[in-house]
């Protein structure tokens, strides 16, 4: 076996090999934790919002004229939008999922100011809310027109009925999450709201919130300085209808401003812009470190071959075959890489423990360390193959004439 002679040779020239092993260890630690972060961010970005994102856009109407009839304008606008060919449905609401701003309130299963409520995102909708957002009603019924109320902007009163997401139901009633229709929850400590329906999913407006899956639909128009119209179209009609709706609303009443028109696709992209940028940065860092490590291995192997040309030639003259020379350098690199990946595994786990405690990140998956080891072993073998092959091609006669 060549392991013994190779190990003794490494000990005689350990400085360069220790540096390469340290470089591999650091690369592995950063690689493993970076990939773990990339996986976590990608998983968060892939979470479904629960609505028909591909066919929804929204825009805001802001009044400025003192004699602006807010209620009449909302009714007229919705009638006009819903009558357009290609429009599935439309509502006036306060916000949309992932938008970044909205309403939330604490829901309680019992009344009382001393009871801690469960934070829940509130969406103000009418009887067209479920159809407009395209959410899936799992149990109960939709709102009726008679359920919808108009509230002043300063009002703190809530309608007596609501529709909750499945996650909200499971959080409030963990023992009977599938049997909450007809149950009563309390808003603002003591205002009773009866659950009349459960939808599968509808995310909140804040993507980083730990309660992002908890939401509640409330049958209410809230009168104020502005309102947001959400429009769902038939597939393929969204981009065509966006300028039509914007122009129609702008021309129908000159006492308000129409602005901030966006698609839900754009909203998702904007919401996860920082996460997307971080993923790209981490991919670049991992790629750069891996390339630098590979170049370091190539450089060290090339230097080792040049320094030991005469030794290689002597072995060739004594009968060593080209595959034996190639195998020698490949095995040497494998041993150095093994030291590096073992140290890198320990360093990666330590770094991850610190990151989990400091930044509340997800612990490493069990398979990350073995996969990173295999990857860096392969990188090391690929990097050393060129210099090792050149060493195996050195003719014995030329090698023995070297000084």
Number of C-alpha atoms within 10 A of each C-alpha: 5 11 12 9 12 16 14 11 12 17 12 8 11 13 11 12 22 16 14 22 25 20 23 32 27 20 26 30 24 21 25 26 22 20 18 19 20 20 14 16 17 15 10 14 18 10 11 13 22 18 22 17 19 16 23 28 24 25 19 22 25 16 21 13 11 7 8 15 11 17 14 9 17 19 12 12 22 18 14 15 24 17 13 14 11 17 20 20 24 28 29 26 23 21 24 26 27 22 17 15 13 16 14 17 15 17 27 24 20 16 17 15 11 7 13 13 21 18 17 22 28 22 26 22 26 25 18 19 23 20 18 23 24 19 18 16 19 14 17 16 14 22 22 11 11 9 16 18 17 13 16 11 11 9 10 10 11 18 18 19 20 26 28 27 26 25 23 26 25 17 14 18 15 11 10 11 16 14 14 22 19 13 13 19 24 20 23 17 19 15 18 20 22 17 22 20 23 28 25 16 22 28 24 30 25 19 21 13 11 10 18 21 25 25 29 27 25 26 29 22 22 21 16 14 13 17 20 21 21 28 26 26 25 14 13 11 15 19 14 11 20 19 11 13 20 18 12 14 20 16 12 13 14 13 16 21 16 21 14 11 18 15 21 23 15 13 19 17 15 15 20 19 13 12 19 16 11 16 20 12 14 18 16 12 16 19 14 13 19 21 15 15 25 22 15 19 27 21 15 18 24 18 13 17 21 14 11 14 20 19 15 23 25 16 18 22 15 10 11 15 14 19 12 15 22 20 17 19 23 21 17 22 26 18 19 22 28 20 18 26 30 18 18 28 21 14 17 25 17 12 15 21 16 14 15 13 11 9 8 10 15 15 16 18 9 8 8 16 23 13 12 20 22 13 15 24 21 14 17 25 22 14 22 27 18 15 23 25 18 15 24 24 17 18 14 21 12 11 19 17 9 10 6
